[in-house]
Amino acid sequence: MPENQQQNIPFSISWTAPEFIRYEKGRGWFIAIGIFGFVLIIIALFMKNYLFVLIIVLATFLIYIQGARHPRKIKFVISDQGIEIDEKEYLWSEFRSFWIFEEPDKILSLLTKKITQPHLPIPLSDQRPEDIKKILIRFIPERKQEETLSDIIARKMKF
């Protein structure tokens, strides 16, 4: 890469974005979750599986709480050291690769080496994907990723 082009690549970049994309949910969304949970409870009671009833009640409650929650604003910093998310640092050696999803929302998807957190999604908010890519490509490889099933389900459910 010519030297004058390398100087145009930012040394670090930072922005603030919501921790997750919040979809507006009407009363019908919450009613549907309640009905779905109630139906599962009836099925579990019919099968006399009381532990499953407890799990369904807890899961329905948690889905309701998470669905009503508003995202916090988080500061993201990408530098030559790694990525900082809300003051927690991740070194470049912790990542396998990255991919930027531009549709339906701009998301930086990082694959980590951690078993407990293999996928780290970062909302790009108003950042230009090209600028982010120019920085990341210097430290970790870009590898095409498919959207995970849980991400697809969460988006379809407006979760």
N, C-alpha and C positions, 0 to 999 in steps of 0.2 A: 504494500500500500504506500503511495507517495507520502512524503513527510508532511506536506501541507494538508492532506486529507486527514492524517492521524491527529493533527492538532485540533480539528473540528469535532473530534469525539470527546464528549464531556468526561472529566476525570471521575466525577460522582454526580449522582442525581438524587433528589429527594422530593417527596410529595406526601400529602395527607389524603387519605381516602377512607370511606367507611370500611369496617372490618369484613362486611359481607354485603352483597346486593340485596336490598330489602324490597320485596314485591308487596304492593298494597293488597291486603286481604280484607274482603268484606265479611259481613256477618255470616254469609253462606259458607265461606271457607271453614270457619270455626264450627258451624253446625254440621257440615259434612264430616269433619274429623271426629266430632262427637258421635255421630250416627255410626260411622265405620267402627269406632272403638266399642260402642254398645253392641253392635252385631257380633263382633269378635268375642265379647264377654259372654253373650248368650250362647254362642257355639261352644266356648270353653266350659261354661256351666253345664251344658247338655252332655259334654264329654266327661264331666266331673273332674276336670283338670284345674284345680283351684290355684296352683302355682302359676299357671298360664293366665288365669284371671288377674292375679296380682300384677304380673308383668304387663298385661294389656292396660290396666288402669294406670300404672306408672308411665308407660310409654305414651299413652294418650295425653296424660297430664304434661309430660315433658315437651311433646310436640306442640301442645297448646301454648305453653310458656315461651318456647323458642319462637313460635309463629308470631307472638305478640311483641317480642323483643325488638328494640330499635338498635341499630349498629352503633358502636363507638367509633370515633374518628381515630385512626391510627397513622402514625408517621412511618413511612418507608424510606430507607436510604440504601442505595446501591453504590458501592465504592470498590476500589481495588482490593480492599480487605475481605469483602463479602457483602452480605445483605443484613441490614438491621431492620427488625420489625418490632415497633413499639419498645425500643431499647433492648431487645434480645438480639444478640448477634449470631449469625450463621456464617461460618467460614466457607470459602469456595470449595474446600476439600470435602465438605459435607454433602455436596450435590453431584448427581450423575449427569443431568442434562436439563435443558429448559425448552419450553415451547410457548408461543404467545397465541392465545385464542382471541380472535378479533370479533367473532360473532357468537352469540348474540351480545355479549359484553366483552370488553377488553380485559382479559385475565392473563397474567403471567403464571404459567404452571411450571413449577420446579419439581423435579424428581430427586428425592434425597436418598441417602444411603441408609437411613434409619428404617428399621422394621416397623416401629410404632407409628411413624409419620412419613410414609413413603411419598406422599403427594402434598405439596405446599402451594395452594393457590393464592395469588396476590392480585387484588383489583388494581388496574392501572389508572382508573379514573380519567383525568384529562391528559395523561402522559402519551406522548407519541410512541407507538410500538417500535418504530425504526430506531429511535434514540436509545431505548432500553436494549434492543437487540445488539446495537453497536458496542455497548458496554459488556453485556453478558458473553458475547461470542469470544471475547478475549480470555475468558476464564473457564467457561464450561461449554460443552458442545450443544448445539441446537439439534434436537431430535423430535421429529413429528410425533405427537401424542394424540390419542383419541380421547374424547371426553369420557370420563368414568360413568358407569351406570348410575352410581349414587348422585353424581352431579346432574345427569339428565333427569332422573326422577325428582330431585329437589327442585329443578327449574320448572318442570311440568306441573309440580304441585304448588308452585309459587312459594317455595319454602326458603 
